[in-house]
Amino acid sequence: MSVTDTETGVRLFPSWKELLERAADRLEEEKKIDYALAVRALLGLPDPDYIEVAEKARKGLGHSVWFDFLKDQIDRPPRRAHDRSLELARAIWQLGSRLVITTNYDRVMDWACPDQLDLRRWSVEAPVEMVAALRSGMGSATIWNLHGRIDDAAKIILTAEGYKNLYPENGAPEAVYQAALATLRSLLASQTLLFIGFSMDDPALGLQLRDVDKIFKGSEGPHYVVVVEAQVERVRALRLPVEIVPVQGFGEPLLELVRAMGSEARRSGSAAGLGMGASSPSTVGPYDPNNRIFHVPYPPKGDQVIGRARALEKLRYHLTRGRRTAIGHAASFNGLGGLGKDTARCRICPPVWRRIPKWRYLD
């Protein structure tokens, strides 16, 4: 919403309400008067459900005209964006994370990325790339358009039908975009997310936050959301597992806050995780062929991991009896990064290594 048009000086992209009001205009142009009246009536409600309104507009326009309409409203060339109005997007990149997730459909974060030559893009999901990122971290700056990109309009998640493809409802079939949902839940469980310019009103994303918080007993994250002071109580009333960072307002106050966060991240070397930031590898001793398993070239969790004595004792019992042992977590999260599997390996193996029989297999 901060990006302005070089040709008109006004905002380059419509708000949700403006987008749907224009959809009603298009319905009238297409002689779909009943649908146009329905869209305007729903928008006139005190608390309109924009997803429901969008579903009504899409149904009235039909797939072909609906996608043409979205591209006409959102598919803007970079020359139309006033350079100074991209400062907030640039400041977000300066936070240090190589992965930026957006539910917007535009290419603003693309335009602001300082590493244009090595920029990667995910539209809703990219299964091969996502599993590689969860396994080894991000090698390049990556933009994840979680709800789709305007240059792939058929995948845009804007209506109720589209939301079900990513966030299945209770009792509904599995998500169409299973890799995207699994990756999102993994990030919510194992990383810290900072929400900027995000209302937190999206019920589907809120459900994912709550589910992950319930599964991991509040030990995930922490996650933060930047909220203008006038909206703090509204966001707090949503009772989401996020910590609120208040800011005086949008525009310059928000820009100053994000810049200050970026400066602190660079100063302290605390850029975002998943191998995405400028974190320093831990110091390791010289390579020893007799101890090569424990040559771990990344920062261990150390004191972040406490307890679990019974789990470690069970692991020791199986290993010393020559049983192949897999270290994972609950069935739906088996093998995800950041849960402490490598820490458990490094904690348990040195004391028992010489007592492990022929099959020294640890997965």
KANOR-V785323 format. One record per backbone hydrogen bond with DSSP energy under -0.5 kcal/mol. CO is the residue of the C=O (numbers start at 0). NH is the residue of the N-H. Records with the same first field share a line. If there is no record, write none. Layout:
CO: NH / NH
This chain:
2: 11 / 12
3: 81
4: 8
9: 4
14: 18
15: 19
16: 20
17: 21
18: 22
19: 23
20: 24
21: 25
22: 26
23: 27
24: 28
25: 29
26: 31
27: 30
30: 32
31: 35
32: 36
33: 37
34: 38
35: 39
36: 40
37: 41
38: 42
39: 43
41: 44
44: 47
47: 49
48: 52
49: 53
50: 54 / 159
51: 55
52: 56
53: 57
54: 58
55: 59
56: 60
57: 61
60: 64
61: 65
62: 66
63: 67
64: 68
65: 69
66: 70
67: 71
68: 72
69: 73
70: 74
73: 75
76: 79
77: 80
79: 5 / 81
81: 84
82: 85
83: 86
85: 89
86: 90
87: 91
88: 92
89: 93
91: 94
92: 95
97: 99 / 141
99: 143
101: 145 / 146
104: 149
106: 110
107: 111
108: 112
109: 112
113: 115
114: 117
115: 118
119: 142
121: 123 / 144
122: 124
125: 129
126: 130
127: 131
128: 132
129: 133
130: 134
131: 135
132: 136
140: 119
141: 99 / 143
142: 121 / 144
143: 101 / 145
144: 123 / 147
146: 156
148: 151
149: 152
151: 154
152: 155
155: 157
158: 162
159: 163
160: 164
161: 164 / 165
162: 165 / 166
164: 175 / 176
165: 167
168: 171
175: 177
176: 180
177: 181
178: 182
179: 183
180: 184
181: 185
182: 186
183: 187
184: 188
185: 189
186: 190
190: 192
192: 194 / 223
193: 195
194: 225
200: 202
201: 205
202: 206
203: 207
204: 208
205: 209
206: 210
207: 211
208: 212
209: 213
210: 214
211: 215
212: 217
213: 216
215: 218
222: 242
223: 194
224: 226 / 244
226: 246
227: 230
228: 231
230: 234
231: 235
232: 236
233: 237
234: 237
235: 238
239: 241
242: 224
243: 245
244: 226
246: 228
248: 253
249: 252
250: 254
251: 255
252: 256
253: 257
254: 258
255: 259
256: 260
257: 261
258: 262
259: 263
260: 264
261: 265
262: 266
263: 267
264: 268 / 269
271: 276
272: 275
273: 137
287: 290
288: 291
290: 293
291: 294
293: 295
294: 296
295: 297
300: 303
301: 304
303: 305
307: 311
308: 312
309: 313
310: 314
311: 315
312: 316
313: 317
314: 318
315: 319
317: 320 / 322
318: 321
324: 362
325: 327
329: 332
330: 333
332: 335
335: 338
339: 343
340: 344
341: 345
342: 346
343: 347
344: 348
345: 349
347: 351
348: 351 / 352
351: 354 / 355
352: 355
354: 356
357: 359
358: 360
359: 361
360: 324
